[in-house]
Amino acid sequence: MAPSAYADQPMYTVYRTGTPIVIDGRLDEPAWVAAPDVGAFVFPWYESEKKEQTVAKMLWDDAHLYVAYICEDAHIWAEHTARDSAVWKDDTVEVFTAPNPDRPQAYFNIEMNVLGIFLDQFHPEGPDAPVPGEWNGEGIQIKTQLVGTLNDDRDRDEYWILETAIPFRNFAHVAVHTPPKPGDAWNVNLNRLGGKTNEQFSQWSGSRTPRPQFHAPEDFGRVVFSDRASPFWR
């Protein structure tokens, strides 16, 4: 698909980490502090109640794609504790990646709840085609931190953080280069679901579907991998 097809979608430069990243949900490494965020999430299907905002950032090194989320949340909720369970019913964030621009319908979705439990899938022919068997990503690291109380709507929480490291080797059978080369572009979307109370559907790149649907690869944004560390860290 020609790059012009994404002219109206957001773009983001993924900078290199510069120094090691420890997956602990704290985001206190200089690279995270300095990395720009992707911009405010949008709410394509908004109906009512407060729009709880998300700050998301990405980094990379030769082994991993790193993604971090800071999620404003007055009522933090999660109940699913098994891999590949219905985590989308909890407070959850997602990484959707189509790592080969020449195959924009071949995408991966990794959905992670506030407990660090995740569901992962690979769709080689797009969202409407049958998925041939189970795909399980390997080596995915996730840690979370909560400022609030889990599953107690009697009080008001503040926010939660999720940090993940996704090995590039998981995408090797689709990506043009593994790891990416500087200048490589991937189609990506970052999504969030709001859990039991004040359920909201928000995204970095807004889907144009009439109903909530994150499986819309034609609406993903685009990220470009840079060989530089964040320009805000000097």
C-alpha positions as CSV (number, residue, x, y, z in Angstrom):
1,M,0.0,0.0,0.0
2,A,1.4,3.4,-0.9
3,P,2.4,5.7,1.9
4,S,-0.1,8.3,0.7
5,A,-2.8,5.9,1.9
6,Y,-1.8,6.9,5.5
7,A,-1.7,10.6,4.9
8,D,-4.5,11.3,7.4
9,Q,-3.2,8.9,10.0
10,P,-0.8,9.9,12.9
11,M,2.9,9.2,12.7
12,Y,5.4,8.7,15.4
13,T,9.2,8.4,15.5
14,V,10.4,5.5,17.6
15,Y,13.8,6.4,19.1
16,R,16.4,4.0,20.4
17,T,16.7,3.4,24.1
18,G,20.3,4.5,24.5
19,T,20.6,2.8,27.8
20,P,19.1,-0.5,29.1
21,I,15.4,-0.7,29.9
22,V,14.2,-2.7,32.9
23,I,10.6,-3.8,32.6
24,D,9.3,-2.9,36.1
25,G,6.3,-0.6,35.3
26,R,8.2,2.5,36.7
27,L,9.3,4.3,33.5
28,D,12.1,6.0,35.4
29,E,15.0,5.3,32.9
30,P,16.2,8.5,31.1
31,A,15.1,7.1,27.8
32,W,11.5,6.9,29.0
33,V,11.5,10.2,30.6
34,A,12.9,11.9,27.5
35,A,10.8,10.0,24.9
36,P,8.0,12.0,23.4
37,D,4.5,10.6,23.8
38,V,2.3,9.7,20.8
39,G,-0.2,12.4,21.5
40,A,-3.7,12.4,23.1
41,F,-5.8,9.3,22.5
42,V,-9.0,9.8,20.6
43,F,-12.5,8.4,21.4
44,P,-14.1,7.5,18.0
45,W,-17.3,6.0,19.6
46,Y,-17.7,8.3,22.6
47,E,-21.2,8.4,24.2
48,S,-21.0,9.8,27.7
49,E,-19.0,10.1,31.0
50,K,-15.5,11.3,31.5
51,K,-12.9,10.7,28.8
52,E,-10.0,9.2,30.7
53,Q,-6.8,10.0,28.8
54,T,-3.8,7.8,28.1
55,V,-0.1,8.8,27.7
56,A,1.8,6.3,25.5
57,K,5.4,6.1,24.4
58,M,7.5,3.7,22.3
59,L,11.2,2.9,22.2
60,W,13.4,0.2,20.6
61,D,16.7,-1.6,20.7
62,D,18.1,-4.5,18.7
63,A,16.0,-7.0,20.5
64,H,12.7,-5.4,21.6
65,L,9.9,-3.0,20.8
66,Y,9.1,-1.2,24.1
67,V,5.7,0.3,24.8
68,A,4.6,2.2,27.9
69,Y,1.2,3.5,28.9
70,I,0.1,5.8,31.7
71,C,-3.7,5.4,32.1
72,E,-5.8,7.9,33.9
73,D,-8.4,5.8,35.7
74,A,-10.8,6.5,38.5
75,H,-11.9,2.9,38.8
76,I,-9.2,0.3,38.1
77,W,-10.7,-3.1,37.4
78,A,-9.4,-6.5,36.2
79,E,-10.6,-10.1,36.8
80,H,-9.0,-12.2,34.1
81,T,-5.9,-14.1,35.2
82,A,-5.3,-16.7,32.4
83,R,-3.4,-16.1,29.2
84,D,-5.6,-15.7,26.1
85,S,-8.7,-15.1,28.3
86,A,-11.1,-12.2,27.7
87,V,-8.8,-9.5,29.0
88,W,-10.6,-6.9,26.8
89,K,-13.4,-6.9,29.5
90,D,-10.9,-5.5,32.0
91,D,-8.9,-2.3,32.1
92,T,-6.7,-3.1,29.2
93,V,-4.3,-1.6,26.7
94,E,-3.3,-3.1,23.3
95,V,-0.5,-3.0,20.8
96,F,-1.6,-3.8,17.2
97,T,1.3,-4.1,14.7
98,A,1.4,-4.7,11.0
99,P,5.2,-4.9,10.6
100,N,5.3,-5.0,6.8
101,P,3.8,-2.0,4.9
102,D,3.5,-4.2,1.8
103,R,1.2,-6.6,3.7
104,P,-1.0,-4.1,5.7
105,Q,-3.6,-6.7,6.5
106,A,-1.1,-9.1,8.2
107,Y,-1.2,-7.9,11.8
108,F,-0.6,-9.0,15.3
109,N,-2.6,-7.9,18.4
110,I,-1.3,-8.1,21.9
111,E,-3.9,-7.2,24.5
112,M,-2.7,-6.6,28.1
113,N,-4.8,-6.0,31.2
114,V,-3.9,-4.1,34.4
115,L,-2.8,-7.4,36.0
116,G,-0.2,-8.0,33.2
117,I,-2.2,-10.9,31.7
118,F,-2.3,-10.9,27.9
119,L,-4.0,-12.3,24.9
120,D,-2.1,-12.5,21.6
121,Q,-3.1,-13.3,18.1
122,F,-1.8,-13.2,14.5
123,H,-4.1,-12.4,11.6
124,P,-2.2,-13.2,8.4
125,E,-5.0,-12.2,6.0
126,G,-6.8,-9.5,7.9
127,P,-9.6,-9.3,10.5
128,D,-12.3,-11.0,8.5
129,A,-10.3,-14.1,7.5
130,P,-10.1,-17.2,9.7
131,V,-7.1,-17.4,11.9
132,P,-5.1,-20.6,11.1
133,G,-4.4,-22.0,14.5
134,E,-3.1,-20.4,17.7
135,W,-0.2,-18.0,17.7
136,N,1.7,-17.4,20.9
137,G,4.3,-14.7,21.1
138,E,7.4,-15.6,23.0
139,G,9.4,-13.7,25.5
140,I,6.9,-10.9,26.0
141,Q,7.5,-9.0,29.3
142,I,4.9,-7.0,31.1
143,K,4.8,-5.1,34.4
144,T,2.3,-2.8,35.8
145,Q,2.0,-0.3,38.7
146,L,-1.3,0.9,40.2
147,V,-2.0,4.2,42.0
148,G,-5.3,3.2,43.5
149,T,-7.1,0.1,44.6
150,L,-8.0,-2.8,42.4
151,N,-11.7,-3.8,42.0
152,D,-13.1,-1.4,44.6
153,D,-15.4,1.2,43.1
154,R,-16.1,2.7,46.6
155,D,-13.1,5.0,46.2
156,R,-11.5,6.9,43.3
157,D,-8.2,5.7,41.9
158,E,-5.7,7.9,40.0
159,Y,-3.9,6.0,37.3
160,W,-2.1,2.8,36.3
161,I,1.1,2.2,34.3
162,L,1.8,-0.7,32.0
163,E,5.3,-1.3,30.5
164,T,6.0,-4.1,28.0
165,A,9.0,-5.4,26.0
166,I,8.0,-7.4,22.8
167,P,10.9,-9.3,21.1
168,F,11.2,-8.5,17.5
169,R,11.8,-12.1,16.7
170,N,8.0,-12.7,17.1
171,F,7.4,-10.7,13.9
172,A,10.3,-12.2,11.8
173,H,8.0,-14.2,9.5
174,V,6.2,-11.0,8.4
175,A,8.5,-8.0,9.0
176,V,10.9,-6.8,6.2
177,H,13.8,-6.7,8.7
178,T,14.2,-8.2,12.1
179,P,15.1,-6.1,14.0
180,P,14.0,-3.1,12.0
181,K,16.6,-1.0,10.2
182,P,16.6,2.7,10.8
183,G,14.1,4.3,8.5
184,D,11.8,1.2,8.4
185,A,8.1,2.0,8.8
186,W,5.5,-0.2,10.5
187,N,1.7,0.3,10.7
188,V,0.8,0.3,14.4
189,N,-2.1,1.2,16.6
190,L,-2.3,1.6,20.4
191,N,-5.7,1.0,22.0
192,R,-7.4,1.1,25.4
193,L,-10.5,-0.3,26.9
194,G,-12.0,1.0,30.2
195,G,-13.0,-2.0,32.2
196,K,-16.2,-2.5,34.3
197,T,-16.9,1.1,35.3
198,N,-16.9,4.0,32.8
199,E,-16.0,1.7,29.9
200,Q,-14.4,3.8,27.1
201,F,-12.8,2.8,23.8
202,S,-9.9,5.0,22.9
203,Q,-7.0,4.8,20.5
204,W,-3.9,6.6,19.2
205,S,-5.2,6.4,15.6
206,G,-8.9,6.5,15.4
207,S,-10.8,3.7,13.7
208,R,-13.5,4.9,11.2
209,T,-15.8,2.0,11.9
210,P,-19.4,2.8,12.9
211,R,-19.2,0.6,16.0
212,P,-16.2,-0.1,18.4
213,Q,-13.7,-2.1,16.4
214,F,-10.0,-2.1,16.9
215,H,-9.4,-4.7,14.3
216,A,-9.2,-2.2,11.5
217,P,-5.7,-2.3,10.0
218,E,-6.5,0.3,7.4
219,D,-6.8,2.8,10.2
220,F,-3.5,2.1,12.0
221,G,-1.0,4.9,12.4
222,R,2.5,4.7,11.2
223,V,5.8,4.5,13.2
224,V,9.3,5.0,11.8
225,F,12.3,3.6,13.6
226,S,15.1,6.1,14.2
227,D,18.8,5.3,14.8
228,R,19.0,8.1,17.3
229,A,18.2,8.3,21.0
230,S,15.4,10.7,21.9
231,P,16.3,14.3,21.0
232,F,14.9,15.4,24.4
233,W,17.6,13.5,26.2
234,R,20.9,15.2,25.9
